[in-house]
Amino acid sequence: MKKQGTAEKGFLDKLFNDLKVNAGLYVLILPAFVFLILFAYVPMYGILLAFKEYDSSLGIMGSEWVGLYHFGRFFRSYYSSEVILNTVTISLYSLVVGFVFPIILALLLNSVGNLRFKKTVQMISYAPYFISTVVIVAMIEAFFDSDMGTVVKMLERVGVDVRIDWLISSNAFQHVYVWSGLWQTLGWNSIIYISALSGVSPELYEAATIDGATKFHKIIYIDIPSIMPTMVTLLILSVGNILSVGFEKVYLMQNENNLSTSEVISTYVYKKGILAADYGLGSAVGLFNAVINFIMLATVNFAAKKLTDYSIW
């Protein structure tokens, strides 16, 4: 007991000294810490709705406890398999495209010797990221309209007659969603890789040049190994959101014709939990989504640590 008390006292002394020395830093992170507590942890109290038949007159604690009833409702419903399949398909599609192309862009820009050209490409590729989702969807409608769309007209001018109604076709929805997302985020997502590549020692490139290495060899043997920790970390975080397809863009692009491929977990939760006021079912589906994401995150992190020795914990 004495040893335990001494250890606790030592810990408190270290904590007090750290607070005293780094008081300014703790003050700086205090707003972010309070924000996290208020908007990330306090609302977790609402998870109880997934296990209750919510009655607003009784409140969350007073409502009837129904256990896993709402989870059973979701998995027994006709739409559950379709919603989960759509979410996983769009997520994996977005993950592959959104993970690979920013790396390729960063590697290519890092190999460019013309600084003005490099900065111009970066500026052009960054710009779409700052366009709001509503405007992006409006641009998609303007580009892909089957009659007056810019893309359709351009293809017609080069002799390609494409009369696919991209906006209402269930087969085209996922392709339009993913590739328009890549166009919007490509430059921004490449920033972290460009930053990692800027930290590579010039001496490595000089030594490789002396040994007769081409630009391709430098990319394979210098650039990629240098950004591997960054790649693995971002891949793990991306897989951790495998069932979290963005709500706003999907919902804005949805219509009755493409619903069979555009209905995902986030839009399903909104329609059932908010619009239909079925709070128990909405909370259950949202909790299921969060648990699967955490399991995927932990699994990929474990695999990455075994295979590459890089992980986020």
C-alpha positions as CSV (number, residue, x, y, z in Angstrom):
1,M,0.0,0.0,0.0
2,K,2.9,2.3,0.8
3,K,4.6,1.6,-2.5
4,Q,1.3,2.2,-4.4
5,G,0.8,5.5,-2.5
6,T,4.4,6.6,-3.3
7,A,3.8,5.8,-7.0
8,E,0.6,7.8,-7.1
9,K,2.3,10.7,-5.4
10,G,5.2,10.5,-7.9
11,F,2.8,10.5,-10.8
12,L,0.8,13.5,-9.4
13,D,4.1,15.4,-8.9
14,K,5.2,14.8,-12.5
15,L,1.8,15.8,-13.7
16,F,1.8,19.0,-11.7
17,N,5.3,19.9,-12.8
18,D,4.3,19.3,-16.4
19,L,1.3,21.5,-16.1
20,K,3.4,24.2,-14.6
21,V,6.1,24.1,-17.2
22,N,3.8,23.7,-20.2
23,A,0.8,25.8,-18.9
24,G,0.7,27.8,-22.2
25,L,0.4,24.7,-24.3
26,Y,-2.4,23.3,-22.2
27,V,-4.3,26.5,-22.4
28,L,-4.0,26.3,-26.2
29,I,-5.5,22.8,-26.4
30,L,-8.2,23.5,-23.8
31,P,-10.8,24.7,-26.3
32,A,-10.2,21.7,-28.6
33,F,-10.4,19.4,-25.5
34,V,-13.7,21.0,-24.3
35,F,-15.1,20.8,-27.9
36,L,-14.2,17.1,-28.1
37,I,-15.9,16.3,-24.7
38,L,-19.0,18.2,-25.5
39,F,-19.6,17.1,-29.1
40,A,-18.0,13.7,-29.2
41,Y,-18.3,12.1,-25.8
42,V,-21.4,13.7,-24.2
43,P,-23.7,12.7,-27.1
44,M,-22.6,9.1,-26.7
45,Y,-25.3,9.0,-24.0
46,G,-27.7,8.8,-26.9
47,I,-26.4,5.3,-27.8
48,L,-28.9,4.0,-25.3
49,L,-31.6,4.8,-27.9
50,A,-30.4,1.8,-29.9
51,F,-31.6,-0.5,-27.0
52,K,-34.8,1.3,-26.1
53,E,-38.3,2.0,-27.5
54,Y,-37.9,5.8,-27.2
55,D,-40.8,7.7,-25.8
56,S,-40.2,11.5,-25.7
57,S,-42.6,11.9,-22.8
58,L,-40.5,9.4,-20.7
59,G,-37.1,10.4,-21.9
60,I,-34.2,8.1,-22.7
61,M,-33.8,6.6,-19.2
62,G,-37.5,6.2,-18.7
63,S,-38.2,4.5,-22.1
64,E,-38.8,0.8,-22.3
65,W,-35.7,-1.4,-22.7
66,V,-35.9,-3.6,-25.8
67,G,-32.4,-4.9,-26.0
68,L,-31.3,-5.9,-29.6
69,Y,-34.8,-5.5,-31.0
70,H,-33.9,-2.6,-33.3
71,F,-30.8,-4.4,-34.6
72,G,-33.0,-7.4,-35.5
73,R,-35.5,-5.1,-37.3
74,F,-32.7,-3.7,-39.5
75,F,-31.1,-7.0,-40.4
76,R,-34.5,-8.6,-41.1
77,S,-35.6,-5.7,-43.3
78,Y,-35.6,-6.0,-47.1
79,Y,-33.2,-3.0,-47.5
80,S,-30.5,-4.0,-45.0
81,S,-28.4,-6.1,-47.4
82,E,-28.8,-3.6,-50.2
83,V,-27.8,-0.6,-47.9
84,I,-24.7,-2.4,-46.5
85,L,-23.6,-3.6,-50.0
86,N,-24.0,-0.2,-51.5
87,T,-22.0,1.4,-48.6
88,V,-19.2,-1.2,-48.8
89,T,-19.0,-1.0,-52.6
90,I,-18.8,2.8,-52.7
91,S,-16.4,2.9,-49.7
92,L,-14.0,0.4,-51.3
93,Y,-14.2,2.0,-54.7
94,S,-13.5,5.4,-53.1
95,L,-10.7,4.0,-51.0
96,V,-8.8,2.4,-53.9
97,V,-9.2,5.4,-56.2
98,G,-8.7,8.0,-53.5
99,F,-5.7,6.3,-52.0
100,V,-3.7,5.5,-55.1
101,F,-4.0,8.6,-57.3
102,P,-2.9,11.2,-54.7
103,I,0.3,9.1,-54.2
104,I,0.9,9.0,-58.0
105,L,0.4,12.8,-58.2
106,A,2.7,13.5,-55.4
107,L,5.4,11.2,-56.8
108,L,5.1,12.8,-60.3
109,L,5.2,16.4,-58.9
110,N,8.2,15.5,-56.8
111,S,10.0,14.4,-60.0
112,V,9.2,17.6,-61.9
113,G,12.2,20.0,-62.2
114,N,10.3,23.0,-63.4
115,L,9.2,24.8,-60.2
116,R,6.7,27.1,-61.9
117,F,4.9,24.2,-63.6
118,K,4.9,22.3,-60.4
119,K,3.3,25.1,-58.4
120,T,0.7,25.7,-61.2
121,V,-0.4,22.1,-61.2
122,Q,-0.6,22.1,-57.4
123,M,-2.7,25.3,-57.4
124,I,-5.1,23.9,-60.1
125,S,-5.5,20.5,-58.3
126,Y,-6.0,22.1,-54.9
127,A,-8.8,24.5,-56.0
128,P,-11.7,22.1,-56.3
129,Y,-11.3,21.1,-52.7
130,F,-12.6,24.4,-51.5
131,I,-15.8,24.2,-53.5
132,S,-18.9,23.3,-51.3
133,T,-20.6,20.0,-51.8
134,V,-23.8,21.7,-53.0
135,V,-21.9,23.5,-55.7
136,I,-20.1,20.3,-56.7
137,V,-23.4,18.4,-57.2
138,A,-24.7,21.3,-59.2
139,M,-21.6,21.2,-61.4
140,I,-22.1,17.4,-61.8
141,E,-25.6,18.0,-63.0
142,A,-24.4,20.7,-65.4
143,F,-21.6,18.5,-66.8
144,F,-23.5,15.2,-67.1
145,D,-27.0,16.2,-68.2
146,S,-27.9,13.9,-71.0
147,D,-29.1,16.8,-73.3
148,M,-27.1,19.9,-72.5
149,G,-24.3,18.5,-70.3
150,T,-20.8,19.9,-71.0
151,V,-19.2,16.4,-71.0
152,V,-21.8,15.0,-73.3
153,K,-21.4,17.8,-75.8
154,M,-17.6,17.5,-75.7
155,L,-17.8,13.8,-76.4
156,E,-20.2,14.4,-79.3
157,R,-17.7,16.9,-80.8
158,V,-15.0,14.2,-81.0
159,G,-17.4,11.7,-82.5
160,V,-18.4,9.8,-79.4
161,D,-22.2,9.5,-79.0
162,V,-22.8,8.9,-75.3
163,R,-26.5,9.1,-74.5
164,I,-26.3,7.7,-71.0
165,D,-28.4,9.6,-68.4
166,W,-25.6,9.7,-65.9
167,L,-27.8,11.5,-63.2
168,I,-30.5,8.9,-63.0
169,S,-28.7,5.7,-64.0
170,S,-28.2,3.4,-61.1
171,N,-25.2,1.8,-62.9
172,A,-23.5,5.2,-63.3
173,F,-24.1,6.6,-59.9
174,Q,-21.2,5.1,-58.1
175,H,-18.7,6.0,-60.9
176,V,-19.9,9.6,-61.0
177,Y,-19.7,9.8,-57.2
178,V,-16.2,8.4,-56.8
179,W,-14.5,10.1,-59.8
180,S,-16.0,13.5,-59.1
181,G,-14.8,13.0,-55.5
182,L,-11.3,12.3,-56.8
183,W,-11.4,15.4,-58.9
184,Q,-12.4,17.4,-55.9
185,T,-9.9,16.0,-53.4
186,L,-6.9,14.8,-55.5
187,G,-4.7,17.8,-55.0
188,W,-5.5,18.3,-51.3
189,N,-5.0,14.6,-50.4
190,S,-1.6,14.7,-52.1
191,I,-0.3,17.5,-49.9
192,I,0.7,15.2,-47.0
193,Y,2.7,13.0,-49.4
194,I,4.4,16.0,-51.0
195,S,5.3,17.2,-47.5
196,A,6.8,13.8,-46.6
197,L,8.8,13.7,-49.9
198,S,10.2,17.2,-49.2
199,G,11.9,15.7,-46.1
200,V,13.9,13.2,-48.2
201,S,17.7,14.1,-48.1
202,P,19.0,15.4,-51.4
203,E,22.1,13.4,-50.9
204,L,20.1,10.2,-51.6
205,Y,19.1,11.5,-55.0
206,E,22.7,12.7,-55.7
207,A,24.1,9.2,-54.8
208,A,21.4,7.5,-56.9
209,T,22.3,9.8,-59.9
210,I,26.0,9.0,-59.6
211,D,25.1,5.3,-59.6
212,G,23.1,5.8,-62.9
213,A,19.6,5.6,-61.4
214,T,16.7,6.9,-63.6
215,K,13.8,8.9,-62.3
216,F,11.8,5.7,-62.2
217,H,14.4,4.0,-60.1
218,K,14.5,7.0,-57.7
219,I,10.7,6.8,-57.3
220,I,10.8,3.0,-56.6
221,Y,13.8,2.9,-54.3
222,I,13.8,6.3,-52.6
223,D,10.5,8.0,-52.8
224,I,8.1,5.2,-52.0
225,P,10.1,3.8,-49.1
226,S,10.3,7.3,-47.7
227,I,6.6,7.8,-47.7
228,M,5.7,4.3,-46.7
229,P,4.9,5.1,-43.0
230,T,2.6,7.9,-44.2
231,M,0.9,5.7,-46.7
232,V,0.3,3.0,-44.1
233,T,-1.1,5.4,-41.5
234,L,-3.5,7.0,-44.0
235,L,-4.6,3.6,-45.3
236,I,-5.4,2.5,-41.7
237,L,-7.4,5.6,-41.0
238,S,-9.2,5.3,-44.4
239,V,-10.2,1.7,-43.7
240,G,-11.4,2.8,-40.3
241,N,-14.1,4.8,-42.1
242,I,-15.0,2.0,-44.5
243,L,-18.8,2.2,-43.8
244,S,-18.8,6.0,-43.4
245,V,-19.8,7.2,-46.9
246,G,-20.3,11.0,-46.8
247,F,-24.0,11.9,-46.3
248,E,-24.3,15.3,-48.0
249,K,-23.1,14.4,-51.5
250,V,-24.9,11.1,-51.7
251,Y,-28.2,12.6,-50.5
252,L,-28.0,15.5,-53.0
253,M,-27.3,13.1,-55.9
254,Q,-30.0,10.6,-55.0
255,N,-33.3,10.2,-56.9
256,E,-35.9,7.5,-57.2
257,N,-34.1,6.0,-60.3
258,N,-30.7,5.5,-58.8
259,L,-31.8,4.6,-55.2
260,S,-30.9,0.9,-55.7
261,T,-27.2,1.8,-55.7
262,S,-27.2,5.2,-53.9
263,E,-28.9,4.3,-50.6
264,V,-26.1,4.0,-48.0
265,I,-26.1,3.7,-44.2
266,S,-25.8,7.4,-43.6
267,T,-28.8,8.3,-45.8
268,Y,-30.8,5.4,-44.4
269,V,-30.2,6.5,-40.8
270,Y,-31.3,10.0,-41.8
271,K,-34.5,8.9,-43.4
272,K,-35.4,6.4,-40.7
273,G,-34.1,8.1,-37.6
274,I,-34.8,11.7,-38.4
275,L,-37.5,12.0,-41.1
276,A,-39.5,9.0,-39.9
277,A,-38.7,9.7,-36.2
278,D,-37.7,6.1,-35.6
279,Y,-34.9,7.0,-33.2
280,G,-34.3,3.5,-32.0
281,L,-33.7,2.0,-35.4
282,G,-31.6,5.0,-36.6
283,S,-29.4,4.8,-33.5
284,A,-29.0,1.0,-33.8
285,V,-27.9,1.3,-37.5
286,G,-25.5,4.1,-36.6
287,L,-24.0,2.1,-33.7
288,F,-23.6,-0.9,-36.0
289,N,-21.8,1.3,-38.4
290,A,-19.4,2.6,-35.7
291,V,-18.6,-0.8,-34.3
292,I,-17.8,-2.3,-37.7
293,N,-15.6,0.7,-38.5
294,F,-13.7,0.2,-35.2
295,I,-13.3,-3.5,-35.8
296,M,-11.9,-2.8,-39.3
297,L,-9.6,-0.1,-38.0
298,A,-8.2,-2.4,-35.3
299,T,-7.8,-5.3,-37.8
300,V,-6.0,-3.3,-40.4
301,N,-3.8,-1.7,-37.8
302,F,-2.8,-5.1,-36.4
303,A,-2.1,-6.5,-40.0
304,A,-0.1,-3.4,-40.9
305,K,2.0,-3.7,-37.8
306,K,2.8,-7.4,-38.6
307,L,3.5,-6.8,-42.3
308,T,5.2,-3.4,-42.3
309,D,6.1,-2.6,-38.7
310,Y,4.1,0.6,-39.1
311,S,0.9,1.3,-37.2
312,I,-1.0,4.0,-35.4
313,W,-0.8,2.3,-32.0
